[in-house]
Amino acid sequence: MSIKKYLASIEDLSNQKIVLVGGTSGIGLSFLKFLVKKNAYVILLARNIKKAEAIVEDLNYKNIDIIEYDQSSYSSIKKGIDALLEKYPSVDSIVLNAGVISRIKDLMEGHPYSIGVNYYGVRYFIEYIAPKLTSRTKIIVQGSLVAGFHLNKKTDINSNNFKTFKEYNISKMCVEAYTYKLMKENPYPNIDFVLTEPGITSTSITRDLDSFLKHVGKVFVSTFFHSVNKASLTLLEAVTSRASHGSYIVPRGLFTISGYPKYKKFPKKRIREFLIK
Ligand SMILES: NC(=O)c1ccc[n+]([C@@H]2O[C@H](COP(=O)([O-])OP(=O)(O)OC[C@H]3O[C@@H](n4cnc5c(N)ncnc54)[C@H](OP(=O)(O)O)[C@@H]3O)[C@@H](O)[C@H]2O)c1
């Protein structure tokens, strides 16, 4: 299979309005370019408006809009959603791809920063928007294979004394467990929840790490893992009509690190209901 062949298997999306959070860099930016190729109407929710505008100008594509949104603040999430729904009362899909691996030690709304942005931000978004959505909508959450790592049940996720990666891993364990709960319990019958993972690819998500780790990591990841374009295909698969409520989509390669999308059963050990309080 080639990316070209995979893209040919994807339907035209010109009748789709797709909201994309985290489309200004890395995996989200690649995904955005594929959405443009497939003629979708895209609403970008972005924290850096100038950066988003420069991307849109570069794309030279008219069916795209930008709304200011910062997932590190509940008031900004609320403001972004209010602005979105005022202009677009119904959309087809919402892709929650924004994520950080951050060394910031300030709390985000009372939570360790990365756990705040990657989990509590996503959860706040869903709980605020879901009751307001009246038409059928798909919400796609970006997870990570690190959600499969070990976690001691007694870990206090709000203790704010984690090493940078451990905090990131916990944020992804939480967001996957939360999305699975929504898929299983289906509290919003008009919303289809889909969970994706991109595998591993080199992006600027490592920007906050110290420069040795960042450099070695970048070389290692770009040599042994897959391209950012391939890593964005699970998101593309998720917006197609092939993905439905409860779909869990990961790369098909060994340990789901790389490869074209495949549908999988959510692993039992990741259910971790104790994380969702
Ligand atoms: N790279 C990997 O190997 C890998 C593996 C597993 C999972 N993931 C997940 O894939 C997603 C994308 O990661 P990436 O590797 O593409 O990273 P990236 O290049 O750093 O992109 C992250 C995106 O999230 C946005 N973002 C970050 N904080 C935000 C905030 N507070 N409010 C709004 N937007 C915010 C960024 O906006 P700016 O452009 O303004 O910075 C950017 O668009 C993340 O959820 C990550 O956890 C990545």
The ligand as an SDF file (V2000), in Angstrom:
LIG
                    3D

 48 52  0  0  0  0  0  0  0  0999 V2000
    4.1710   12.6190   17.7580 N   0  0  0  0  0  0  0  0  0  0  0  0
    3.9070   11.3970   18.2130 C   0  0  0  0  0  0  0  0  0  0  0  0
    4.6870   10.4400   18.0570 O   0  0  0  0  0  0  0  0  0  0  0  0
    2.6280   11.1350   18.9590 C   0  0  0  0  0  0  0  0  0  0  0  0
    2.4210    9.8440   19.4600 C   0  0  0  0  0  0  0  0  0  0  0  0
    1.2420    9.5460   20.1270 C   0  0  0  0  0  0  0  0  0  0  0  0
    0.2730   10.5340   20.2650 C   0  0  0  0  0  0  0  0  0  0  0  0
    0.4850   11.8080   19.7840 N   0  0  0  0  0  0  0  0  0  0  0  0
   -0.5780   12.7910   19.9770 C   0  0  0  0  0  0  0  0  0  0  0  0
   -0.8890   13.3930   18.7260 O   0  0  0  0  0  0  0  0  0  0  0  0
   -1.3700   14.7400   18.9500 C   0  0  0  0  0  0  0  0  0  0  0  0
   -0.6100   15.6860   18.0560 C   0  0  0  0  0  0  0  0  0  0  0  0
    0.7420   15.6900   18.4480 O   0  0  0  0  0  0  0  0  0  0  0  0
    1.9610   16.1270   17.5170 P   0  0  0  0  0  0  0  0  0  0  0  0
    3.0160   15.1220   17.7220 O   0  0  0  0  0  0  0  0  0  0  0  0
    1.4790   16.4260   16.1600 O   0  0  0  0  0  0  0  0  0  0  0  0
    2.4210   17.4610   18.2870 O   0  0  0  0  0  0  0  0  0  0  0  0
    2.6490   18.9600   17.8020 P   0  0  0  0  0  0  0  0  0  0  0  0
    3.3350   18.9910   16.4890 O   0  0  0  0  0  0  0  0  0  0  0  0
    3.2730   19.6580   18.9470 O   0  0  0  0  0  0  0  0  0  0  0  0
    1.1510   19.5000   17.5990 O   0  0  0  0  0  0  0  0  0  0  0  0
    0.3250   19.7450   18.7060 C   0  0  0  0  0  0  0  0  0  0  0  0
   -0.8680   20.5790   18.2860 C   0  0  0  0  0  0  0  0  0  0  0  0
   -1.6410   20.8670   19.4710 O   0  0  0  0  0  0  0  0  0  0  0  0
   -1.8260   22.2980   19.5810 C   0  0  0  0  0  0  0  0  0  0  0  0
   -1.9030   22.6850   20.9820 N   0  0  0  0  0  0  0  0  0  0  0  0
   -1.0210   22.4360   21.9820 C   0  0  0  0  0  0  0  0  0  0  0  0
   -1.4380   23.0150   23.1250 N   0  0  0  0  0  0  0  0  0  0  0  0
   -2.6080   23.6350   22.8400 C   0  0  0  0  0  0  0  0  0  0  0  0
   -3.5140   24.4220   23.6010 C   0  0  0  0  0  0  0  0  0  0  0  0
   -3.2840   24.7140   24.8840 N   0  0  0  0  0  0  0  0  0  0  0  0
   -4.6170   24.8920   22.9900 N   0  0  0  0  0  0  0  0  0  0  0  0
   -4.8690   24.6400   21.6770 C   0  0  0  0  0  0  0  0  0  0  0  0
   -4.0260   23.9190   20.9000 N   0  0  0  0  0  0  0  0  0  0  0  0
   -2.9220   23.4410   21.4790 C   0  0  0  0  0  0  0  0  0  0  0  0
   -0.5680   22.8600   18.9190 C   0  0  0  0  0  0  0  0  0  0  0  0
   -0.7490   24.2300   18.6160 O   0  0  0  0  0  0  0  0  0  0  0  0
    0.5150   25.1890   18.2730 P   0  0  0  0  0  0  0  0  0  0  0  0
    0.7990   24.9840   16.8080 O   0  0  0  0  0  0  0  0  0  0  0  0
    0.0030   26.5400   18.6020 O   0  0  0  0  0  0  0  0  0  0  0  0
    1.6680   24.7450   19.1310 O   0  0  0  0  0  0  0  0  0  0  0  0
   -0.4700   21.9440   17.7020 C   0  0  0  0  0  0  0  0  0  0  0  0
   -1.3970   22.3290   16.7200 O   0  0  0  0  0  0  0  0  0  0  0  0
   -1.2000   14.9950   20.4440 C   0  0  0  0  0  0  0  0  0  0  0  0
   -2.4280   14.7880   21.0910 O   0  0  0  0  0  0  0  0  0  0  0  0
   -0.1880   13.9460   20.8830 C   0  0  0  0  0  0  0  0  0  0  0  0
   -0.3230   13.6110   22.2390 O   0  0  0  0  0  0  0  0  0  0  0  0
    1.6440   12.1210   19.1320 C   0  0  0  0  0  0  0  0  0  0  0  0
  1  2  1  0
  2  3  2  0
  2  4  1  0
  4  5  1  0
  4 48  2  0
  5  6  2  0
  6  7  1  0
  7  8  2  0
  8  9  1  0
  8 48  1  0
  9 10  1  0
  9 46  1  0
 10 11  1  0
 11 12  1  0
 11 44  1  0
 12 13  1  0
 13 14  1  0
 14 15  2  0
 14 16  1  0
 14 17  1  0
 17 18  1  0
 18 19  2  0
 18 20  1  0
 18 21  1  0
 21 22  1  0
 22 23  1  0
 23 24  1  0
 23 42  1  0
 24 25  1  0
 25 26  1  0
 25 36  1  0
 26 27  1  0
 26 35  1  0
 27 28  2  0
 28 29  1  0
 29 30  1  0
 29 35  2  0
 30 31  1  0
 30 32  2  0
 32 33  1  0
 33 34  2  0
 34 35  1  0
 36 37  1  0
 36 42  1  0
 37 38  1  0
 38 39  2  0
 38 40  1  0
 38 41  1  0
 42 43  1  0
 44 45  1  0
 44 46  1  0
 46 47  1  0
M  CHG  2   8   1  16  -1
M  END
$$$$
